[in-house]
């Protein structure tokens, strides 16, 4: 790791100061560093997780609970650490649909972004090539070649319905965490024109005499205040932290005062809408997923654009997952532990094998999340099920709704009277959904209840719980002017000449797709814009 002379930093004037070291900040730094820009990255967290620093993320929840999972663990949190919440990212790649960039009068009056969908597709390709050495065309080619080999009656029971389309979800093998171990991040460590400061929390902006340009940024570096001077500042600290910094600074800087800061807070509501009880055994299915050597993929289920318009609903989707009985899961976990014990030559309790079912063990091994399983084993098992056309033994499937949230001005983050250790006001988060959000998942549920087929029957979940996906977006949204947004089409904060924002906070619509790839693409677009200035 490079060492910096901290005492010299306040005397330097950088070309770009990036606040936040997550995927968006690193994409911008990577692109701009190739243009010989002098860059400094400010990260509040350390290279490794620190529980005390994590407390700076504390907030008060006023609306729908953002902490309603009693078993929530660290890996479900928004992380304040080098690499940000990408430390917990499952590497899921999903593409926005064209409809996400269209005006939809039944959703909202003005949904258009500051650039078009074709431009986004261009930056999807650039981002995939930069981070994964893959293009969108290669990914789609892979999925088409593979799906032609999978002939599943379960899939076909949906594919013939013209009211559905089927969004793709991809997981490249080798999860890119953007942390200090990441191959992508390590490239930044050795660039001479990039400085990375960790344990450094951004607090106050100081403006020049003209009042429309930031002169310097006050930061707390290892409990010591210093000032960072830069020609351009970019907030890349996540949707809630970007809003927190702006809201705190707007108290003393009128130029930053914008009533839309913190408004239109969005997440992706996840709801188990019910279960599918199979009437027939099913084989390998694209709706359940295929795990390849270098890339995993699966299909979701989404209503067509025509039906969305007819029913006046959102562009949401479903994922379908196998369900195993409680004792099967318990036996599976015990068996995994036994395998680990073998590694250390510990004594094995033979009673653990009494309920062992090898067939179900292999199925559970195949369907555990890819990021905690072995890619080569997954590949072998996928081909085993593909070649043998063997039926799975499970009889029940979970139907999980992944919602697009309708933009809602009453869903917001705002300042609390309480302050953190750096004397910054903490946040209240009031997460709210509109009637159209509830109507959308109810439309899915009603449609499945009346679905006629010989493969399964659907049982509705009457006791549903709304769980947030930790996909926080929309708090500094893009707009045509200060009356419709916080940043312009190039992600520049209105009325401030040298302050930009990137990441999910600038999103105007949320889609239902995992936002990771789109956040990186928007950041790549901003970096190319800045490189031309």
Residue, then its C-alpha position, 0 to 999 in steps of 0.5 A: x500500500x502506498x504511504x502519503x505524507x499527510x502534512x503535505x495534503x492540505x497544501x495541494x490542489x487536486x483536480x478531483x476529490x471523490x468522497x466515497x470509495x465504493x464502486x462508483x467512486x472507484x469507477x470514476x477514479x479509474x477512468x479519470x486517472x487514465x486522463x492524468x487527473x490528480x485524484x484524492x479519494x476520501x473514505x470515512x471507513x477503514x480498509x477493514x470493517x470498524x464497528x465504531x465507524x459503522x455507527x456513523x451510519x445510524x439513523x432513525x426510521x420513521x416510516x416502513x421499517x428499514x430494519x424489520x429483519x430480526x435476524x439481520x446481520x452485518x452482511x445485510x447492512x450499508x457498509x462504511x468501509x473502503x469499497x462501501x457496500x460492495x463489500x456485501x454485494x452479491x455481484x448481481x448484474x441486471x439491466x434496466x429496461x427501456x420502459x424505465x426511461x419512458x414517461x409512464x403517465x399512470x406512474x408519475x408525470x415526469x420520469x425521464x432521465x437527462x439522457x436516453x436508454x441507448x446512451x445507458x446501454x453504451x455505458x453498460x458495455x463500457x462498464x462490463x469491459x472495464x470491470x469484468x472484461x465482458x460485454x453486454x453482447x457476450x453475456x446475452x449470447x451466453x444466455x441465448x446459447x444456454x437457454x436453447x439447451x434447456x427444455x423445461x416444462x416448468x419454464x414453458x408453462x410461463x413462456x407461452x403467456x404473452x403477458x410475461x417477459x423474462x428479465x435476465x440476472x447474471x452473476x460473474x464468478x469471482x465476486x468483485x468486492x471493490x475492497x482492498x483485496x479486489x483486483x480492480x481496486x488494487x489498480x488504484x493503489x499503485x497509480x501515482x496520481x491517486x491518493x486514498x485516505x481512509x478513516x477520513x470523514x467529510x464534514x463541511x464545504x467552504x465556498x469561495x467569495x463568489x459563493x457558487x464554487x467550493x474552495x475546500x472541504x473540511x475532513x476529520x482524518x484520524x481525529x484531526x481536522x484538515x482541509x482538502x482543496x480541489x478543482x472538482x468535488x464528487x459525492x459518491x457516498x451512497x444515497x443516504x450519506x450524499x443527502x446527509x452531507x448536502x443537508x448538513x451543509x445547506x444549513x450554512x450555505x444558502x446556495x445548497x438549499x434545495x427542498x428536493x434534497x433527501x426527497x424521493x427516497x427509494x428502495x426495492x421492496x421485497x415481498x414473499x407473495x406466496x408459494x408454488x406447490x408442484x403437481x409434477x417434478x421439474x428439471x433444470x430450469x432457467x427460472x431457477x437458474x444455471x450456474x456456469x464456470x464463469x457466469x451464472x444466470x437466471x430468469x425472472x418473471x415480469x409483466x409485459x409493458x402492455x399489461x403494465x399500462x392496462x393494469x396501471x402498475x410498476x415494472x416489477x418482477x418475481x424470482x422463484x426459489x426452491x423451498x426445502x423443509x426445516x429438517x432438510x436445511x438443518x441436516x444440510x448445514x450439519x453435513x457441511x459442518x462435518x465436511x469442514x471438520x474432516x479438513x481438520x481431522x476432528x471426530x465426526x458424530x455418526x448420528x448426524x447422518x441419520x436423516x441424511x438424504x444425498x439427493x436433497x443434499x446435492x440439490x441444496x448444494x446447487x441452490x445455495x447462493x453462488x458467492x458462498x459456493x464453489x464455482x467449479x462444483x456448481x458448473x459440474x452440477x449444472x451440467x449433471x442436471x442438464x445432461x441427465x435431465x434428472x428431476x429435482x425432488x422438492x415440491x414447493x417453491x417460493x415466489x418472491x416479489x422484487x418491486x420497482x418503487x414509485x417515485x414518492x416525494x413523501x418518501x424521504x430522508x431529513x435531518x434529526x436534532x441528534x448529532x454524530x461525533x463530528x457534530x453532524x446531524x444524523x438522519x431520519x428516514x421515512x420510507x413510504x410506498x404509494x397505492x400503486x406499489x401495493x397494487x402491483x404486487x397484488x396484481x401478481x398475486x391475483x394473476x397467479x391465483x387464477x393461473x391455469x396450468x397442469x404444472x402447479x397451483x399457487x398459494x397466496x401469502x396472506x401474512x406478507x412482510x415488506x423487506x427492504x433490499x438495501x438498494x437505497x436510491x433517489x435522494x439527489x435525483x436528476x432533473x431539468x432544473x432546481x424545481x425538478x431535481x438536485x443535479x442536472x443531466x451531467x450530475x452537477x449540483x444546481x447552482x454550484x459550479x464544481x460539485x457533482x454527485x454520482x451513484x444511485x442517489x441521482x436515479x430518477x426511477x428505480x426499476x426493479x433491477x439490482x442497481x449495481x451495474x446502472x450505478x457504475x454505468x452512470x458513474x462511468x458517464x460522469x467520469x467521461x464528461x469530467x475528463x473533457x472539461 
